[in-house]
Amino acid sequence: MTCIFSEISDDIYVGVGRDGTPFSEGEPSNIGTVRGSVAIAVPHHTIFERGKMSDTKKCKVCGGTHLIEKFKPDRRSKDNLAAICTPCLDERETRVIYPVEHEQLFVKQNQGCAICKRPVFISKILVDYDRRTGEVFGLVCRECNRALRDLKRDSDIVRTMLEYLAYYRG
């Protein structure tokens, strides 16, 4: 089995090892020489595509390695790219509620959270819905959404919590 090489200049090449694993960028490879020239290893995030190198990234959801063009920009990450590829994002981001419905529900709830009733900016309120059926329950603030998640949306836990609070708070 041979190594894969691509010529950068007359005497410098990049390559991937015999086992298919790339070497660290700029690190002298243990591949040896190619036609008497220096062989430089390929970084792990680079692939060959018809003689040119292209950057890739691994998707957190599907585990596939895709060209970076398949990832949306994300300023929060170290590489400024989302951790999830666009096809996986498209599958996850099926629209639960349309903007017009969102605004109507927001006005119906007196421009606040359906649970704590505190006023919330429309841009900061979240849609609470059943993940299995897609049925929309209402709009909630981040704190109430977190509480619902932490309580696992279990009414028995909420009931027990209310009993606990009633007993100790009188």
N, C-alpha and C positions, 0 to 999 in steps of 0.2 A: 504494500500500500504506500502510495507516495503522498507528499505534502502538497497543499494547494498554495500557489504563489501568484502574486500579481506584481508586475514591475512598476515601481514608482519613478525611477530614473534609470540610467544606464547601469548603475552598479548597486542600487538599493531596491530590495524587494520586501513585500509584506507576505505573511503566510499563516496558515493554520496547521497545527500539529497533525501527526499521523492518526491520532485517536479522535480527531475532529474538534478538540478543545482549543480555543484560541489562547494565545499568551498575552501577558500584560503589555500595554503600549510602551514602546521605547526600550523594553527589557531585552537584553540580548537573548536570542532564542537558542535552544539546544538543537536546533534543526541542522545547523552547520552552514555551509556555504552553498550557493547556487551558482554554478558556472563561474566559480571564483569570486563571487560578489557576496556582500553582507546580506544576511536574511534578518529582517526585522519582524517581530511578531505583531499580529493584529489584535487590537483591543477587543474585549468581550462584547461590546455593544456595536460592533461593526460587522457587516456582511458584504459579500461580493455580489454585485448585480451587473452582469454583462461587462465585466472588466472594470467597473467603478465600485468604490466602497460606499455603503449607505448606513446611516445610524439606525439602530433598532432599539426597542424597549420591550420588556416582558409585561403583559397585562396581568393585573392582580386577580381578576375574576376568572378568565378562561385559561390563563397560564401560557397563552401563545406568545411567540415573539413576533412583533410586527414592526414595520417601518414607522419612524416617529411621526410621519404624516397621518397615521391612524389615531393619534392622541391629540386631544384638545389642549390648548394652553391652560396652565394652572400656576399662578404666581406663588402659591403656598408650598409647592414642592421644590426640592433641591434642583431638579433639572428643568423646572418651569413647564412640565408636562403633567397631565392628569395620570393617575395610576391605573386607570381603566381605559381600554381602547374604545374608540367610537362605536363599533358594532355592539359591544357589551353595554355601553352607556345608553344607546338607543333602545335596547331591550328593557333596561331598567327604568327608563324615563317615559313610560307610557303615561300620557296625560290623564290624570284623574278628574280634573275639573278645568273648564275653560275660563279664561280671564273674565268674561262677562258674568258667568255664574259665580266666580270668586268674589267679584265686586258686589253682586246682589246679596250674597250670603253675608258678606262683611257689613253691609248696610242693615240687613235684617237682624244681625247680632249687635246692633248699636255700636259698631266700629270697635269691638272689643273681643276678648277671649270668651268662648262659649262656656268655659269652666269657671275661671276666677272673675270674669266680668270686667277686668281691668282694660282700659283703653290701650290699643296697640296700633302702630302704624301698619297700613295694609301691606307694605313691603316686608314686614317682620313677622306676619302671622302665618301659621302653617295649616295645611289641610289635614284634618284627622279623618282617616278612612280605613275601611276593612281591607287588609292586604290580600285576602283571598277573593272577595267578591267585587271590590272596587267601590262599594257603597260609601258615600261621603256622609260623615256624622256632623261635622262642623269645622269651624276655624278656631285654632287654639294658639296660645303664646308658647314660646320655647320652654318656659318653666313647666307649664302644664303638660306639654308634649313629653318632656323628660320624665315627669311623674308618671304619666300613663305607661311609658316604656319600662320604668323601674318597677311599677306595680304589675307588669306583665298583662295589663288590661283585664285583670281578674277581679270581678265584682266581690268575691268572697274576701279577698285581701282588703279591699277598700272598706267593706262592711266591718271587718274585724278592727281595722284602723280607727274607724268612727267610734266603735264601742270602747276602744282603748282611750281615745281622746275624751269621750264623754265621762268615762270613769275617773280619769286622773285630772281632768280640767273642770269637772263638776258641771 
